[in-house]
Amino acid sequence: MPTILLTVLTLLADPVETAGKISLFDGKSLTGWKITDFGGQGEVRVEEGHIFLDMGSDMTGITIDPATKIPSMNYEISLEAQRVVGGDFFCGLTFPVNKDACSLIVGGWGGGLVGLSSLDGKDASNNETSSWRDFENDQWYQIKLRVEPERIRAWIDGRKVVEAVTKDRKIGIRPEVNLCRPLGFSTWRTAAALRKIEVRSLAPNEPDPVEVKSEE
């Protein structure tokens, strides 16, 4: 088989990699994802270049195809998300931490809570990663998460919102999102949209992202 044709077929079979980043969403279809069978989930569809998760009773979500290879340590995942309708979390990002899993909750517990679920059995509303901020409907938010051997960090619109030391701690998830493992997104009684989902491995001694400082 000619080398050029073999290369093209390989690219079509795998997630698209650009400058070290692997795109997990092609902007056109749910290729590489499956709709999470929570029971009572809303419709999931692709429109206008994003994944739309309709409001469910209670949860709607997507889970990565098991055949897709993703890192479980020393990696960064980034995306843009928005709440469309509803008043609870619009981005429940469940992600691998070696053989364990954890979730980053954005907009939960009434609309504004951000944090990790769970650390030492305590969810995002009851551990040190818990914080609160306002989220507007129909506004895109840039979310970035880094998983490293002894810490998990997250940023929203360039501002750090999570800094968690994980050494010698129990990392876990709430049972409601078990179907999202190893990587998935979920919402709670909320319609949301996702786009620009990318993952990449971190280089050794990679510098921290340039953080946007608060204007306050």
Number of C-alpha atoms within 10 A of each C-alpha: 5 6 7 8 9 10 10 10 10 11 11 9 9 15 19 16 14 10 6 13 17 18 20 24 22 16 18 13 14 19 13 18 18 16 21 20 14 20 11 12 22 22 14 21 15 16 12 9 15 22 22 22 28 22 24 19 14 15 23 28 30 25 21 22 16 13 9 11 10 18 17 19 17 19 18 21 22 21 20 20 24 24 27 20 15 18 19 21 26 32 29 25 26 27 25 21 23 15 9 14 21 26 30 25 27 30 27 21 16 10 20 18 21 26 27 31 27 22 22 13 15 17 21 25 19 14 17 15 23 17 16 16 11 9 19 13 15 13 13 18 18 17 23 23 21 22 24 17 12 12 15 20 19 24 19 20 14 17 17 18 21 22 16 18 15 17 10 8 11 12 22 22 24 16 7 11 21 15 17 26 21 21 21 25 25 29 33 24 21 25 28 28 25 23 22 18 20 21 22 20 18 17 10 7 6 7 8 7 11 9 12 12 9 7 4 3
